[in-house]
Amino acid sequence: MQRAPLPPDLAARPFLVREARRRGVGQSRLYDSGLYRPTHGVRTVREPASVVELARATAHALPDDAAFSGVTAAEIHQLRLPVRPELTDDLEVMRETDRARVRRRGCAHQKGLELREVVVVAGVRVTGLVDTWCDLASRMSIIDLVVLGDSIANRLGSLDPLLERVSRRRAREIGRVRRAARWVRVGSRSHMESRVRLAVAWARLPDPELNVALDDVIGGWIGEGDLVWQDRRVVVEYQGKDHFTPDRGPADITRRAAAEANGWTYIEIVAADYYNSARRHQFLTRLGHALGCRVDTDDSYRER
């Protein structure tokens, strides 16, 4: 038996069961296997394929004053999380403290929205960037918090809004947040660039410039470097998987050859160098030698 068609606008988006009934959609159509049920009282023609799509669908059944928070908000903001949430994880939802709890399967209730900025991202209400970062402080290492903070600072284009918002937060984790904020910088383009930069900083080596131009001997442009010390003509490049493809690999080799021919010390690092303590130490020692600086070998990667 052929299914009765849905109204075109309902077929194109998540919709409430009660809305569909008002529009004349029958009970059997709303409960047949051709529709998905992302949460009670909501239907979609297509199964949500991401946390963002699931949040959009679930938002239809939430109170108007609720907002997504925590890891869910970070995922909707597309921030750099150490572990991304799965579709099977509960969505984190926040309301003001004096409002009733959100009691819905698949949702984890939080309170305190009156103390946080609320913005609209991807069509849903979420806690603001800095408040989301602060809310995750107790659930992340300092390293992961700095990586997340770097992605927020890049989005804001400056450290100032982040630091100003942090200064007004009053939470148990604020000391931890301020500790992480000391190390946040604008400029890293990936979570691994942030991690490598932090390893360099914690080895007490000079701060690099991030993603700036490398010049040749006559001032021409060679390319950009991830971590650059222009006064000492030293560059560190993080080589992720995409750098070993047929398209990127030859270009990287050419750029390195041009940089070295023009007096740059070119140091590459891959993920295995970072995550293996002995190899990370070798990388930092080599970098320190190139910079003419002593590396803090006894405490080069401890949370400071």
C-alpha positions as CSV (number, residue, x, y, z in Angstrom):
1,M,0.0,0.0,0.0
2,Q,1.4,3.4,-1.0
3,R,2.0,5.8,1.8
4,A,0.0,9.1,1.9
5,P,2.3,11.9,1.0
6,L,3.3,14.5,3.6
7,P,2.8,18.2,3.0
8,P,6.0,19.3,1.2
9,D,7.2,21.6,3.9
10,L,6.9,18.9,6.6
11,A,8.8,16.4,4.4
12,A,11.7,18.9,4.1
13,R,12.3,19.4,7.8
14,P,11.8,17.9,11.3
15,F,8.2,18.5,12.5
16,L,6.1,17.9,15.6
17,V,3.5,15.2,15.6
18,R,0.8,17.6,16.9
19,E,1.6,20.0,14.0
20,A,1.2,17.2,11.5
21,R,-2.1,16.2,13.0
22,R,-3.4,19.7,12.7
23,R,-2.5,19.6,9.1
24,G,-4.5,16.4,8.5
25,V,-1.8,13.8,8.5
26,G,-3.2,10.5,9.8
27,Q,-2.1,8.5,12.8
28,S,-1.0,5.6,10.8
29,R,1.2,7.8,8.6
30,L,2.9,9.4,11.6
31,Y,3.7,6.0,13.2
32,D,4.8,4.0,10.1
33,S,8.3,2.8,9.5
34,G,9.0,5.4,6.8
35,L,9.4,8.2,9.3
36,Y,12.2,8.5,11.9
37,R,11.7,9.5,15.6
38,P,14.7,11.5,16.7
39,T,12.9,12.2,20.0
40,H,9.4,11.8,21.4
41,G,6.8,13.8,19.5
42,V,9.1,14.7,16.5
43,R,9.4,13.1,13.1
44,T,11.8,13.4,10.2
45,V,11.8,11.8,6.7
46,R,15.5,11.3,6.9
47,E,17.4,9.8,9.8
48,P,19.6,12.4,11.5
49,A,23.2,11.8,10.3
50,S,25.0,14.0,12.8
51,V,24.7,15.5,16.3
52,V,23.9,18.8,14.8
53,E,21.0,17.3,12.8
54,L,19.8,15.5,15.8
55,A,19.9,18.7,17.9
56,R,17.9,20.6,15.2
57,A,15.2,17.9,15.3
58,T,15.1,17.7,19.1
59,A,14.9,21.5,19.5
60,H,11.4,21.3,18.1
61,A,10.3,19.5,21.2
62,L,12.2,21.6,23.8
63,P,11.0,24.6,25.7
64,D,11.6,27.9,23.8
65,D,13.9,29.1,26.6
66,A,16.2,26.1,26.5
67,A,19.6,26.0,24.8
68,F,22.1,23.3,24.0
69,S,25.2,23.4,26.2
70,G,28.4,21.6,27.1
71,V,29.8,19.1,24.5
72,T,26.7,19.4,22.4
73,A,27.1,23.1,22.1
74,A,30.8,22.7,21.3
75,E,29.9,20.3,18.5
76,I,27.3,22.6,17.1
77,H,29.8,25.5,17.2
78,Q,32.2,23.1,15.4
79,L,35.0,23.6,17.9
80,R,38.0,21.3,18.3
81,L,37.0,18.6,20.7
82,P,39.4,15.9,21.9
83,V,36.5,13.4,21.5
84,R,33.5,14.3,19.4
85,P,30.1,13.3,20.7
86,E,28.2,10.3,19.1
87,L,24.7,10.2,17.9
88,T,24.0,7.8,20.8
89,D,25.2,10.3,23.4
90,D,22.6,12.4,25.4
91,L,22.2,15.9,24.1
92,E,23.1,18.5,26.8
93,V,20.3,21.0,27.4
94,M,20.3,24.0,29.7
95,R,17.6,26.2,31.2
96,E,17.6,28.9,33.8
97,T,17.9,27.7,37.3
98,D,14.3,28.5,38.4
99,R,12.8,26.7,35.4
100,A,11.6,23.1,35.3
101,R,14.0,20.4,34.3
102,V,14.0,19.0,30.8
103,R,12.9,15.5,31.3
104,R,13.2,13.9,27.9
105,R,14.9,10.7,26.8
106,G,18.1,11.4,25.0
107,C,18.6,14.8,26.8
108,A,20.8,15.6,29.9
109,H,19.5,18.6,31.8
110,Q,21.8,21.4,33.1
111,K,20.9,24.6,34.9
112,G,22.3,28.1,35.0
113,L,21.4,29.5,31.6
114,E,20.7,32.9,33.2
115,L,24.5,33.3,33.7
116,R,25.4,32.5,30.2
117,E,25.3,34.1,26.8
118,V,22.9,32.4,24.3
119,V,23.4,32.6,20.6
120,V,21.8,30.9,17.6
121,V,24.0,28.6,15.5
122,A,22.8,26.2,12.8
123,G,19.3,27.3,13.6
124,V,19.3,26.3,17.3
125,R,19.9,28.1,20.6
126,V,23.3,27.3,22.1
127,T,25.5,28.7,24.9
128,G,28.0,31.2,23.6
129,L,31.6,30.2,22.6
130,V,33.4,31.3,25.8
131,D,30.7,30.1,28.2
132,T,30.7,26.7,26.4
133,W,34.5,26.6,26.9
134,C,34.2,27.5,30.6
135,D,31.5,24.9,31.1
136,L,33.8,22.1,29.8
137,A,36.8,23.1,32.0
138,S,36.2,20.4,34.6
139,R,35.9,17.7,31.9
140,M,39.1,18.3,30.0
141,S,42.8,18.4,30.5
142,I,44.5,21.7,30.4
143,I,46.0,20.7,27.0
144,D,42.6,20.0,25.6
145,L,41.2,23.2,27.1
146,V,44.0,25.2,25.4
147,V,43.3,23.5,22.1
148,L,39.6,24.3,22.4
149,G,40.5,27.9,23.5
150,D,42.7,28.3,20.4
151,S,39.8,27.5,18.2
152,I,37.5,30.0,20.0
153,A,40.1,32.7,19.9
154,N,40.5,32.1,16.1
155,R,36.7,32.4,15.7
156,L,36.6,35.6,17.7
157,G,39.7,37.0,16.0
158,S,41.2,38.2,19.2
159,L,42.0,37.0,22.8
160,D,40.3,40.1,24.2
161,P,36.6,39.0,24.1
162,L,37.6,35.6,25.5
163,L,39.6,37.0,28.4
164,E,36.9,39.7,29.1
165,R,34.2,37.0,29.3
166,V,36.3,34.8,31.5
167,S,36.9,37.6,33.9
168,R,33.2,37.9,34.5
169,R,32.6,34.2,35.1
170,R,32.0,33.0,38.6
171,A,32.3,29.2,38.7
172,R,34.1,26.5,40.6
173,E,36.3,25.8,37.7
174,I,37.3,29.5,37.0
175,G,40.8,29.0,38.3
176,R,41.3,26.1,35.9
177,V,39.9,28.2,33.1
178,R,42.2,31.1,33.8
179,R,45.1,28.8,33.9
180,A,44.3,27.5,30.5
181,A,43.6,31.0,29.1
182,R,47.2,32.0,29.8
183,W,48.3,29.6,27.0
184,V,45.6,30.4,24.4
185,R,46.7,32.1,21.2
186,V,45.2,33.3,18.0
187,G,46.5,31.6,14.8
188,S,46.7,27.8,15.1
189,R,44.8,26.2,12.2
190,S,44.4,22.7,13.7
191,H,44.3,21.0,17.0
192,M,47.7,19.4,16.3
193,E,49.3,22.8,15.6
194,S,47.9,24.0,19.0
195,R,49.4,20.9,20.7
196,V,52.8,21.3,19.2
197,R,52.8,25.0,20.0
198,L,51.9,24.2,23.6
199,A,54.7,21.6,23.8
200,V,57.1,24.3,22.6
201,A,55.8,26.8,25.2
202,W,56.0,24.4,28.1
203,A,59.6,23.5,27.1
204,R,60.2,27.3,27.8
205,L,61.3,28.0,24.3
206,P,60.5,31.4,22.7
207,D,56.9,31.9,21.4
208,P,56.6,31.5,17.6
209,E,54.5,33.5,15.2
210,L,51.7,31.3,13.8
211,N,51.1,30.7,10.1
212,V,53.1,33.5,8.7
213,A,55.0,33.9,5.5
214,L,58.5,32.6,4.9
215,D,60.6,34.9,2.7
216,D,63.6,34.2,0.4
217,V,66.9,36.1,0.4
218,I,65.4,39.0,-1.6
219,G,62.2,39.3,0.3
220,G,60.0,37.1,-2.0
221,W,57.4,34.7,-0.8
222,I,58.1,31.0,-0.3
223,G,55.0,29.9,1.5
224,E,53.6,29.9,5.0
225,G,55.0,28.1,8.1
226,D,53.0,26.7,11.0
227,L,55.3,27.9,13.7
228,V,57.9,30.5,12.7
229,W,60.8,32.3,14.4
230,Q,61.6,34.9,11.7
231,D,64.5,36.5,13.5
232,R,66.3,33.1,13.7
233,R,64.9,31.8,10.4
234,V,63.5,28.6,12.0
235,V,60.2,27.1,11.0
236,V,58.3,24.1,12.4
237,E,55.8,22.3,10.1
238,Y,53.2,19.9,11.4
239,Q,52.7,17.2,8.8
240,G,49.2,15.7,9.1
241,K,47.8,12.9,6.9
242,D,46.8,15.3,4.2
243,H,50.4,16.3,3.6
244,F,51.2,12.8,2.4
245,T,48.7,12.8,-0.5
246,P,49.8,12.9,-4.2
247,D,48.6,16.6,-4.3
248,R,50.2,17.9,-1.2
249,G,53.4,15.8,-0.9
250,P,55.3,17.2,-3.9
251,A,54.4,20.8,-3.1
252,D,55.6,20.3,0.5
253,I,58.9,18.9,-0.7
254,T,59.4,21.9,-3.1
255,R,58.6,24.4,-0.4
256,R,61.0,22.8,2.1
257,A,63.8,22.8,-0.5
258,A,63.1,26.5,-1.3
259,A,63.1,27.4,2.4
260,E,66.3,25.6,3.2
261,A,68.0,27.1,0.1
262,N,67.2,30.5,1.5
263,G,68.6,29.9,4.9
264,W,65.7,28.6,6.9
265,T,66.1,25.7,9.3
266,Y,63.1,23.5,8.5
267,I,61.9,21.1,11.2
268,E,59.0,18.7,10.6
269,I,56.9,16.9,13.2
270,V,54.2,14.3,12.7
271,A,51.6,13.0,15.2
272,A,53.8,10.0,16.3
273,D,56.6,12.5,17.2
274,Y,54.2,14.4,19.4
275,Y,52.5,11.6,21.2
276,N,55.7,9.6,21.9
277,S,57.5,11.2,24.8
278,A,61.0,10.2,23.7
279,R,60.4,11.4,20.1
280,R,58.8,14.6,21.4
281,H,61.9,15.2,23.6
282,Q,64.1,14.7,20.5
283,F,62.0,17.2,18.5
284,L,62.1,19.8,21.3
285,T,65.9,19.3,21.8
286,R,66.5,19.8,18.0
287,L,64.3,22.9,18.0
288,G,66.0,24.3,21.0
289,H,69.4,23.8,19.4
290,A,68.2,25.6,16.2
291,L,66.9,28.5,18.3
292,G,70.0,28.7,20.4
293,C,68.0,28.1,23.5
294,R,68.1,25.6,26.4
295,V,65.1,23.2,26.6
296,D,63.5,22.6,30.0
297,T,64.1,18.8,29.7
298,D,62.9,18.0,33.2
299,D,59.5,19.5,32.9
300,S,58.9,20.0,29.2
301,Y,55.4,18.6,29.0
302,R,53.8,18.9,32.5
303,E,50.6,20.9,33.0
304,R,52.0,24.2,34.2
